[in-house]
Amino acid sequence: MNRRYEGPVIDPHHHLWDLSLNRHPWLKKARGTGGEMIFGSLTPILRDYGVEEYRRDVANQNIVASVHVEAGWSDDHPLDETRWLDSLDRSTGVARRYVARVPLDSPDASRLIAAEAENPNVIGVRDIVSWHPDPVKSFAPRANRMSDTVWREGLRHLSRHGLVFDLMLYPWQMEEALSLVRDFPETLFVVNHGGSPADRSKNGMALWRDGLRALGGQQNVRLKISDLVAYDNKWTFESLSKVIHHCIECFGANRAMFASDFPVAGLHGSLDEIYEVFRKAAEPFSLEDQRALFFSTANETYRLGLE
């Protein structure tokens, strides 16, 4: 019987925000609608979430470093989110690296990418492509962004600077994503949230499984196993572990990593509950594979430089 991993952990996906800055339109919108958005009420996270709040949530998990992923900062204030992060006390390893926000189809994308790349803390960019025919569930302004020539040119600038691209999408977009990652073999893509298995029907889960397997066959793609509880609000260990094991089967431990997506994932479970699921689901794997899932893959992907 394999031992449970108890070593150092890197959390490669979480968010921080200060609501007094008034820089997060989606949180402002949620306040105005009583908190109801997308996959339920956001009311519990409509509060400041800074370094200390995050540290309290992760206190039991031996997290030695983390990656801050853009938190829907307003496009009217480009570059300001990473500058705000630079102003925080990050001496404990929280937000050691950043994935910044740049709209790749913006006329200013080239300049913004170059400016973000000058910051040694910026390791990647995210421009969400998750489109849904129901506007309430859509994170992207329009469909088929990954096929758009202007958007792709923005991605090309990203590749020239050697930045990682965090890819947040729905399973029905995975065929389009497969063409994208094949057309940009020099770019490292990191699929967010286990590929977002939002459609829990038999056909929906089959589409997710097949699409994730295809993406896992591309060596320039990695996967964050994060916020699975957003798509499985009545989760159990058994329901989450099936998804986790398929993720690892598709990508292998050396190209997959566990992540918290806090505070958003906190809408459906505590951080300790979620990491308990990760640890228990990982037990059948060797300690070397467990170390990859909890530490090594994130360390190498986001160039954190930890021993």
N, C-alpha and C positions, 0 to 999 in steps of 0.2 A: 504493500500500500504506500503510495507516494505521500510525502509530507506536505503540509500546507505552507505556502510561501509567507515568510515573515520578514523579508528584507526591505530595503528602501524602495519607495514608490515615487514615481513621477506621475502627476496628473496633467495630461496633455490637452485638456479642454475644460476651461471654466471661464466665468465672466465676472467683472467687477463694474460697479457703477455708483455714481453719486447723483441722486435725482435732483438735487438743488442746482446742478449745472444745466438742467433742461436740455439735454443733448440726445435723448433716446425717444424718438417719436412713437415707437410701438408701445413703450411703457406709458407714455403720456396718453395715448389713445386708450389703452386698457383702463387707465384711471377714469377716463371719461365715459366708458361703457360699463362701469361697475366691475371691471376686471375680467369680463367674459371675452375670451379670444381663442381661436384655433382649437386647442385640445382641452379646453376647460377654463376655469377661473385663474387668472394670474394674481389675484388679490394678495396671496401670501408673500409674493416677491416684489410687491410694489413698495419697496423700502430700500434705503441705502444698503449696498453690499460691497464692503471694502475689504482690505487686507485682513483686518482683525475679525470681521464676520466670517470670512473664508477660513481663517486659521482655527476658529472655534469649531467649525463644521468638520474639519479634517484632523482634529486633535488626536484621534485614536488610530490614525492610519499610517503613520510613519512616512508622510509625504515630504520629500526633501526638496522638491522643485516642481514648478507648474508652468503651464503655457496659457496665457490669456488669449482668448479668441474674441475678435471684435464682437461687440454687444449691440449691434444695431445703431451705432452712433450716427447722428444726422449727417447727410451728405452736404449740408450747407456749411459744415465746419470740418473740411478735410484736414487730415494730419493731426487734428487736436487730440484724438483719443490716445495715440501713442505718446504724445507730449504729456498728457495728463498722467499716464501710467509712469512715465519717467520721473514724475514729481513725487511719486509715492515711496514709502519706505519698503523696499523689496529685499532687504538684507536677509530675510529668512528663507529666500528662495521662491516666494510667491511671485508669480508673473515674471519669472526669470527670462522668458522669451515671449514675444507677441506675434499673433497672427492679425494683421491689420486689415482694415476695410478700404478697398478701392473699387469703385464701380468700373469694371473693365471696358464698358462701352461708353464711358465718359470721354468727351473731347480732350479732357485734361489727364487722361489715364497715364500716359507716358511720363509726364512730369511728376504726378503723384507717386507712381511706383518708384521712380528714381529717388524721390525725396524720402520715402519710407525705407528704401534699401540702404540709405546712408546711415540709418540708425542701427547700430550693431545688435540691438535687442529685438529688432524685427526680423523674423525668420520666414514669414510667409504672408499670404494674402487670402482673404475669403471674400467672394462675391456670390451670394447665395443664388442658386438656380432653381430651387424647389418651387415648381409651379403646379397649381392645382386648379381644375376647372371651377371649383367653389372658391370664390375670392377670400372667404373667411379662412380657408386652409392654405392659401397661397403665400409663400414668402418672397416670390419673385414677381416683378412687374409684368412679365409676359412669358409666354412659352417659347421653347426652342432657342434659348439664348446661347447654348453651347454650339449651335450651328451657325450663329450669326457671324459674318465676316469681321464686323467692327469689334465685337466682343472678343473674337479670337485674336485679333491684332493686339488688343490689350493684354491678353494672356501671353502673347509672344514677347512683349516687353518684360513681363514678369519672369519668363524663362531666361531672358538675357541676363537678368540680375541674380539668377540662381535661387530664387525664392520658391518655397513650397506653395502649392495651391490647395487649400482646404475646400473640398467639394461636398456641398450639402445639396442633396437631391432626393426625389422620390423614386421608388422602384420602376415606375412606368417611364422614367427618363433614362434608365440604365443603358438601353440600346444606343441612344444618342451619346451618352457619356463614353461608351465603349469606342465609338468612332473618334471622340475627342482625345482620349488618352492614347490611342494608337497614332493619331496625327501629331501628337506632341510627346514623342518618346523621351525627350531630354528633360521633361518636366516631371517632378515628383508630385503626384496627387494623393491626397489623404481624404478618403470618404468619411464623412461625419455620421455619427449616430447609427452605426451598423447598417447604413443604407436606408434608414427611416422606414421600417416595415409598418406603414400606417394602415393599410388595408388588410384587416385580419381575416377576411374570407378565405376559403380554400384556394380560390384562383389568385387572390391577391398575394397570399403567402408563397404560392408556387412561382409567381412572377418575381417576387423578391428573391427567393432562393436561386432561381435560374440566373437572374441578372447579377446577383452578387458573385456567383460562381464564375461567370464570364469576366467580370472585373477583376476577380482574384487571379485570373490567369495572366494578367498583365503585370509585368515586373516593376513598372513605374507607378503602381497603385498600392497604397496602404490603407488600413482601416482602423477607425476609432470605434470601439465598442462602448457606446455612451448613450445615456438617456433613453434606453430601451423602454423604460417605464412610461414614457410619454405616449407610446403606441400600444401600451398594455396596462391600462390604468388599474385593472383588477389582477395584477400580476401575482404569480406565485414563483417560488424557486424553480419549479418544474417548467413553467411556461417561459421564464427568462433563460434558463439553462439550455433549452432547445435552440433558442436563437443564438446564444453565445457560442455553442458548440458548432453550429453551422458557420458562423463567422470565422472561427478558428480553422475549421475544415477548409474553407475557401482560400484563406490567406496564409495560414500557418502562423505560428507564434512569432516568427521573426518579422512579420509584416502586419501584425495586429497589436493593438494596445488598448488597455482599459482606461476609461476617462470618466470624470464625474458629471460634466456639464452642469455644475452648480453655479448659481442657485436654482436654475430652471428645473433640473431633475428633482429638486426638493419639493416640487408640487405634488409628487407622487411617491415619495419615499425619502427617508433620511439618508445622509451620506453613509453612515455606518451600516444601514440596512443594504444599501446598494453594493458597497464594497464587501460585505459578507457574502452576497450572492456571487460576486466576482471570485472571491477566494475559494468558496465551496465549489463553484463550477470549474475552477482551474485545477482542483486537486488531482484529477485523473492524469494530468500531464506531469512530465518530469520537472524537477526544480529549475532546470535550465530554461525550459519553455515558460514556466511560470515567471521567472525573472524577466524574460523577454516581454511578456504581456504586461507586467507591472512596471518595468523600468527600462530595459535595454532598447526596445524598439522606439520608444518615445525619445530616449536620450540620443539615439543616432539620427532619427528622423528630423528632430528639431534642433539638432546640433547644440545640445545643452552642455556638453563637455564635462560631464560628471564621471567619476571613476566608478 
